[in-house]
């Protein structure tokens, strides 16, 4: 390699290294919401007939209750421009093992995973319709004992959600009416996770500001 080629190579390498360092520095950092040891700032949601929540082997266990069992925070990590990630699995029962309630600005909605008999995924509510009957409704089979990675992104333009690598929700929110389904799940506000007549487990909860 002659001197001119060497200078060009070094210049190109420097630019590439700078771009890589900039992209890494610009990536928002994830903040854990569970340390794997104690429930921390979470509290058991005061659902009628709820089961006792436990922490065991690095997991938050949500046993099957009369109807709903869950946990919630008194304050949401953020209201807009953020992402939430967690792993969840169904261990008993046949309904939703992750009803993730989260804010979208001044409103709250719920991402239902495995509802209405076990397979419905969607947002409750959009334009007054619940997760089983609006434009976000999707169907997916969930196996008991299998962990699923769930990610939600909230921006001023959209609510997006992924399960593992598959994007299932891509909802443009301009002109849409967003709200909670009326009933016990409202106790999850402003930020909580619940099950319905189903036992589930959670781990690796975290969030980041976008």
C-alpha positions in Angstrom: 0.0 0.0 0.0 1.5 3.3 -1.1 1.4 6.4 1.1 -1.6 8.0 -0.6 -3.6 4.8 -0.3 -2.6 4.5 3.3 -3.8 8.0 4.1 -7.1 7.4 2.3 -7.5 4.1 4.2 -6.8 5.8 7.6 -9.2 8.7 6.8 -12.0 6.3 5.8 -11.4 4.2 8.9 -11.5 7.2 11.2 -14.8 8.4 9.7 -16.3 4.9 10.1 -15.1 4.7 13.7 -16.5 8.1 14.5 -19.8 7.2 13.0 -19.9 4.0 15.0 -19.0 5.8 18.3 -21.6 8.5 17.6 -24.4 5.9 16.9 -23.5 4.1 20.1 -23.5 7.3 22.1 -26.8 8.4 20.7 -28.5 5.1 21.6 -30.7 5.7 24.6 -29.8 3.6 27.6 -32.2 1.0 29.0 -33.2 1.5 32.7 -34.2 -1.7 34.6 -37.6 -1.8 36.3 -36.9 -5.0 38.2 -33.6 -6.2 39.8 -34.6 -9.9 39.9 -34.5 -9.9 43.7 -37.4 -7.8 45.1 -40.5 -6.3 43.8 -39.1 -2.8 44.6 -41.4 0.1 43.8 -44.0 -2.2 42.3 -47.1 -3.0 44.3 -49.7 -5.7 44.0 -52.7 -4.2 42.2 -55.8 -4.2 44.3 -58.0 -6.3 42.1 -60.9 -8.1 43.8 -59.9 -11.7 44.4 -56.3 -11.3 43.3 -53.6 -13.8 44.2 -50.5 -13.0 46.1 -47.6 -11.9 43.9 -44.2 -13.4 44.6 -40.6 -13.0 43.5 -38.7 -16.2 42.9 -35.7 -17.3 40.9 -35.4 -13.8 39.3 -39.0 -13.8 38.2 -42.2 -12.0 39.3 -44.9 -14.6 39.6 -48.5 -13.7 39.1 -50.6 -16.6 40.3 -54.0 -17.3 39.0 -56.6 -15.2 40.9 -60.3 -15.0 40.9 -60.2 -12.8 37.9 -57.2 -10.5 37.7 -53.8 -10.5 39.4 -51.1 -7.9 38.7 -48.6 -5.3 39.7 -48.4 -1.6 39.0 -46.4 1.5 39.7 -47.9 4.6 41.2 -46.1 6.7 38.5 -45.3 5.7 35.0 -41.6 6.0 33.9 -42.7 8.3 31.0 -45.8 9.4 29.2 -44.5 9.9 25.7 -41.5 9.0 23.5 -40.4 5.9 25.3 -40.0 2.2 25.0 -40.9 -0.7 27.4 -39.5 -4.2 27.2 -40.2 -7.3 29.3 -40.4 -11.1 29.0 -43.6 -12.9 30.0 -44.9 -16.4 29.9 -48.2 -18.2 30.7 -47.8 -20.9 33.3 -51.5 -21.9 33.9 -54.8 -20.9 32.4 -55.9 -20.0 28.9 -56.3 -16.2 28.8 -54.1 -13.2 28.8 -50.8 -13.6 30.7 -49.7 -10.0 30.0 -52.1 -7.1 30.1 -49.6 -4.2 29.9 -51.2 -0.9 30.8 -49.2 2.2 29.8 -49.7 6.0 29.2 -50.0 7.7 25.8 -49.7 11.3 26.8 -52.6 12.0 29.2 -54.4 8.7 28.3 -53.8 5.1 29.2 -54.3 2.0 27.2 -53.5 -1.7 27.6 -51.7 -4.1 25.3 -53.4 -7.5 25.7 -51.3 -10.5 25.0 -53.1 -13.8 24.8 -56.7 -12.7 25.6 -60.2 -13.8 24.7 -59.5 -17.5 25.0 -55.7 -17.3 24.6 -54.7 -15.9 21.2 -55.8 -12.3 20.8 -53.2 -9.5 20.8 -54.3 -5.9 20.6 -54.7 -2.5 22.2 -57.7 -1.7 24.5 -59.3 0.7 23.7 -59.2 2.3 20.3 -62.2 4.4 19.3 -64.1 2.8 22.0 -63.4 -0.8 20.9 -61.4 -3.3 22.8 -58.4 -5.4 21.8 -60.6 -8.1 20.3 -62.5 -5.9 17.9 -60.4 -3.0 16.6 -57.8 -2.3 13.9 -55.0 -3.6 16.2 -56.5 -7.0 16.7 -54.1 -9.8 15.9 -54.1 -13.6 16.6 -51.1 -15.6 17.7 -50.7 -19.0 19.5 -48.9 -18.9 22.8 -47.4 -22.0 24.4 -47.5 -22.5 28.2 -44.1 -22.2 29.8 -42.5 -20.4 26.9 -41.0 -16.9 27.4 -42.1 -14.2 24.9 -40.2 -10.9 24.6 -42.6 -8.0 24.5 -41.7 -4.5 23.4 -43.9 -1.4 23.2 -42.9 2.0 21.7 -44.9 5.1 22.3 -44.4 8.3 20.2 -46.5 11.2 19.3 -47.3 9.5 16.0 -47.7 5.8 16.8 -48.1 3.0 19.3 -46.0 0.1 18.1 -45.6 -3.4 19.7 -43.4 -6.4 19.0 -43.5 -9.9 20.3 -40.1 -11.5 19.8 -39.0 -10.2 16.4 -42.5 -9.8 15.0 -44.2 -6.4 14.9 -47.9 -6.9 15.6 -49.0 -3.4 16.3 -48.4 -0.3 14.2 -51.1 2.1 15.2 -51.1 5.7 13.9 -52.8 7.6 16.7 -53.7 10.9 15.1 -57.5 11.3 15.1 -57.9 8.2 17.3 -59.7 8.0 20.6 -57.6 6.1 23.1 -58.8 4.9 26.5 -58.9 2.1 29.0 -61.5 -0.7 28.8 -64.0 0.0 31.6 -63.6 -2.4 34.5 -61.1 -3.8 36.9 -58.1 -3.3 34.6 -58.4 0.4 35.2 -56.7 -0.2 38.5 -53.5 -0.9 36.6 -53.2 2.8 35.6 -50.9 4.5 35.0 -48.5 1.6 34.5 -49.0 -2.0 35.3 -49.1 -5.6 34.2 -51.9 -8.0 34.9 -53.2 -11.5 34.1 -56.8 -12.7 33.6 -57.8 -16.0 35.2 -54.3 -17.1 34.3 -51.0 -17.6 36.0 -48.0 -15.9 34.5 -44.4 -14.9 35.1 -42.4 -11.7 34.3 -38.7 -10.9 34.0 -36.2 -8.5 32.4 -38.5 -5.5 32.7 -36.9 -2.3 31.5 -37.6 1.1 29.8 -35.9 3.8 27.9 -36.6 7.4 26.9 -36.5 8.0 23.1 
